[in-house]
């Protein structure tokens, strides 16, 4: 992901970060459950151009870069789910910026 500085005023979107947990169904399988989630302020930008085309071929949906301030009390990984407006996104990857001030998340529409 490209490293871009995001100023506090640009984090205008409310995004809910949810953790997915698996619970036993008692018959040898498991069921996915989402946590209530943590609301953060973020900048949400759709992927555009050739990067969007490449990503849509891989993930099958619209890709987004979601940037938020770093918080050590939240774990974001490829099992996390983001909710923004009425869109649910699966996290592909998350990277902390070099200065450890922000997290850049690559996510796509969950179809």
C-alpha positions as CSV (number, residue, x, y, z in Angstrom):
1,X,0.0,0.0,0.0
2,X,1.2,3.5,-0.7
3,X,2.1,5.6,2.3
4,X,0.2,8.8,2.4
5,X,-0.2,11.3,5.3
6,X,-3.7,11.7,6.4
7,X,-4.5,14.8,8.6
8,X,-7.0,14.5,11.4
9,X,-9.5,16.6,9.5
10,X,-9.6,13.9,6.7
11,X,-10.8,11.2,9.1
12,X,-14.4,12.1,8.6
13,X,-16.1,8.7,8.1
14,X,-17.3,6.4,10.9
15,X,-16.2,2.9,10.4
16,X,-17.0,-0.1,12.6
17,X,-14.3,-2.7,13.0
18,X,-15.7,-6.1,13.9
19,X,-13.8,-9.3,14.9
20,X,-15.0,-12.6,13.6
21,X,-15.0,-15.5,16.1
22,X,-15.8,-19.1,15.4
23,X,-17.9,-21.0,17.9
24,X,-18.5,-24.7,17.9
25,X,-21.9,-25.8,16.7
26,X,-21.7,-29.0,18.8
27,X,-21.8,-31.2,15.7
28,X,-18.2,-31.0,14.7
29,X,-18.6,-27.7,12.7
30,X,-18.4,-24.1,13.6
31,X,-20.5,-20.9,13.3
32,X,-19.1,-17.4,12.6
33,X,-20.2,-14.6,14.9
34,X,-19.3,-11.0,14.7
35,X,-18.3,-8.9,17.7
36,X,-20.3,-5.7,18.4
37,X,-17.3,-3.8,17.0
38,X,-15.4,-0.7,17.7
39,X,-16.2,2.6,16.0
40,X,-13.3,4.6,14.6
41,X,-12.9,7.7,12.5
42,X,-11.4,7.0,9.1
43,X,-10.7,8.1,5.6
44,X,-12.3,5.7,3.1
45,X,-11.2,5.9,-0.5
46,X,-12.2,3.5,-3.3
47,X,-9.4,1.9,-5.3
48,X,-9.3,3.4,-8.8
49,X,-7.5,2.7,-12.1
50,X,-5.4,-0.3,-12.9
51,X,-5.1,-1.2,-9.2
52,X,-8.9,-1.3,-8.8
53,X,-9.2,-3.5,-11.9
54,X,-6.5,-5.9,-10.6
55,X,-8.0,-6.1,-7.2
56,X,-11.6,-6.7,-8.5
57,X,-10.2,-9.6,-10.5
58,X,-8.7,-11.1,-7.3
59,X,-11.4,-10.2,-4.8
60,X,-14.5,-10.0,-6.9
61,X,-15.7,-6.7,-5.4
62,X,-14.9,-3.0,-5.1
63,X,-11.7,-2.4,-3.2
64,X,-11.1,0.4,-0.7
65,X,-8.2,1.9,1.3
66,X,-9.4,2.7,4.8
67,X,-7.0,4.8,6.9
68,X,-7.5,5.3,10.6
69,X,-5.3,6.3,13.6
70,X,-3.3,3.6,15.2
71,X,-4.8,2.1,18.3
72,X,-3.1,-0.7,20.2
73,X,-6.4,-1.9,21.7
74,X,-7.8,-3.0,18.3
75,X,-6.6,-6.0,16.3
76,X,-7.2,-5.8,12.6
77,X,-6.3,-8.7,10.4
78,X,-7.7,-10.6,7.4
79,X,-10.5,-12.1,9.5
80,X,-11.8,-8.7,10.5
81,X,-14.9,-7.1,8.9
82,X,-15.5,-3.3,8.4
83,X,-18.9,-1.7,8.3
84,X,-19.1,1.8,6.6
85,X,-22.4,3.4,5.7
86,X,-24.4,0.4,4.4
87,X,-21.3,-1.4,3.1
88,X,-19.7,-4.5,4.7
89,X,-16.1,-5.0,3.8
90,X,-13.7,-8.0,4.3
91,X,-10.2,-7.0,5.3
92,X,-7.6,-8.2,2.9
93,X,-4.6,-6.7,4.8
94,X,-3.7,-4.0,7.3
95,X,-0.4,-2.2,7.6
96,X,0.8,0.2,10.3
97,X,2.6,3.3,8.8
98,X,6.3,3.6,9.5
99,X,5.7,6.4,12.0
100,X,3.2,4.1,13.8
101,X,0.5,6.8,13.8
102,X,-1.9,5.2,11.4
103,X,-3.2,2.0,10.0
104,X,-3.8,1.5,6.3
105,X,-6.4,-1.2,5.6
106,X,-7.0,-2.8,2.2
107,X,-10.6,-4.1,2.1
108,X,-13.3,-5.1,-0.4
109,X,-17.0,-5.4,-0.5
110,X,-18.2,-8.6,1.0
111,X,-20.6,-10.1,-1.5
